[in-house]
Amino acid sequence: MKVRVIIMILVGIFTLSACGRSQDNKDKISITLDWTPNTNHTGIYVAKELGFFADEGLDVQILQPGQGITDQIVATGRSQFGVSYQENVIRARSEGIPLVSIAAVIQHNTSGFASLKEDNITTPKDFEGKRYGSWDSPSEMAILENVMKTHGANIDKVEIISGVYDFFSTIGKDADFEWIYYGWDGVIAESRGIELNYIPLRDLNPIFDYYTPVIISSDDFLKDNPEISRRFMTALRKGYNYCIAEPQKAAEILLKHVPELDADQVYASMIYLKDEYQADAEYWGQQDASVWFSFANWMSDEGLIPQGIEVDKAFTNIYIEPDADPQM
């Protein structure tokens, strides 16, 4: 889920350009977030705070980029791991950029269209004649058009308001409906007593139950450093399993590292996400090939990528699957 706020300028300085050794002889690596810190990232902070990375002989920096550059940072090796989205990985590979998804942070797409309950927008047909607050994602309009067309509605009858990032300051004012991630905006609306009509994207079309977000690395780093990659993901899996088992304690850890976050929102979000991180998967991080193939094929059919990709090279479970050998 993307936090719908205006991205701040680069926080921190990227001092790590390659995998190295820290003073205590641990392998020094970094992971770059996709957005400002939020509960999608809690498992990363937990793994660092509770020593799961250190136990694996790793010294891990958590870095924050400017908007939309994490993929570039990871692809060029300035950060060994990152947080991104399935659609970004597919688009990157179609352009010859060798990104790989190595874990699904959340098992199902927890985003959808939201509006104030009083506006009575309950189906995509009701989008007609309304204002849509857009964050200008490359595939956003294609998805909106698809769900409207499937439900007998015409996207040409929707007024698109671009550059809408903060749901609570714009809904019912600048826009009538917006795309939110329920685990962030939805839960805080509940806690504030704001009644919403929420339409989950995965209920509108199963193709859109794609992975968002995912953990990424590059072909080159994974090929050259399978053991480090496996140790990193072992620690990260422990971090997210802790989030599932101890959501309130995990929330406290995130707030310790990012005290500017709204505590009520973080606690509410963690209670929601504890059942979503793994959901019905065999283990946290597992990725289903059918999810990758169906969404990649849809993006290709819609002309959202310049050419098709070898889908089975865009993702792997080998670094997160229990007892798997990444060097095989």
Residue, then its C-alpha position, 0 to 999 in steps of 0.5 A: m500500500k502506498v501512503r497517500v501523502i506528498i513524498m518528502i525529499l530524499v532522507g539520509i545519504f546513500t553512502l553504500s554502493a556495494c555489498g561490503r563488510s562493517q567493522d564488526n565483520k558483518d556483511k553490510i547491505s541496504i534495503t531501500l523503501d518504496w515510500t515513506p515508512n509505514t506498516n508495509h515496512t514493519g517487518i524490516y524494522v522488526a528484523k533490524e531492532l530484534g537482531f534478526f539481521a545481525d543473527e544472520g551476520l548482516d549489517v542492514q541499512i534502511l534507506q528512503p528514496g525520493q518518489g519512484i526511484t527505488d527500482q533504479i537504485v536497486a537495478t544499478g546496485r546502489s542498494q541490494f534490496g528494495v520495496s516495490y510492486q509487481e507492476n513495476v517489476i513487470r514494467a522494468r523487465s519489459e524494458g530490459i531492467p533486471l529486477v526480480s521480486i523475491a517475496a510478497v510483503i502482503q499476500h493479497n491486494t488490499s487496495g480498492f476504491a473508497s468514497l464517503k458513505e453519504d455519496n452512495i457510490t457502491t458499484p463502478k457504475d456509480f463512478e459515472g458523473k463523479r470526480y476521481g482523485s488520481w495519483d497518476s500511476p501508469s496502470e491506474m487509468a487502465i485498471l479503472e477503465n477495465v472495472m468500469k467497462t466490466h460493470g457496464a460503465n463509461i470512464d469518459k463520464v468520470e472527471i479525472i483530478s490528477g495529483v491527489y495524494d492525501f485521501f482525508s484532505t481531498i475526499g468529498k472536497d476535490a474528489d468523490f472517490e479515490w483509490i486507497y489501501y485499506g490497511w492504511d487509510g481505511v483503518i484510520a477512517e474507521s478509528r475516526g468514525i468516518e463512514l466509507n463505501y469501500i470496493p476492494l479491487r480484487d472483488l472487481n476482477p481477480i486479475f487485479d489481486y496482484y502483489t503490492p508491495v514486493i521485496i526486490s533485488s537484481d539478477d546480478f546481485l542474486k546470482d553473485n550473492p545467493e548466500i547473503s540473499r538467503r540470509f537476508m530473507t531468512a531474517l526478514r521472514k522472521g521479522y514479518n512472522y513476528c508482526i503476525a504473532e505480535p502486531q502491537k509489539a511490532a507497531e511499537i518497534l516501528l514507532k520507535h524508529v519512525p516516531e513521527l507516524d500517527a500511533d493510532q493509525v499504526y496500531a490499527s493498521m498492524i491489527y488489520l495487516k496481521d491477517e493479511y501479511q501471509a493470509d492463505a499462503e503456505y508461508w510469508g512471502q510466497q508468490d503464486a506463479s498464476v498471479w504473476f502470469s495473469f497480471a503480466n499478460w493483462m499488462s501486455d494486452e493493454g499495451l502497458i509494457p513495450q513487450g512481453i516478458e519471461v514471467d518465470k524470471a520476474f519472481t522467485n520463491i527460492y530465497i524465502e521458501p523454507d529449506a530451499d537452496p538458492q544456489m541450486 
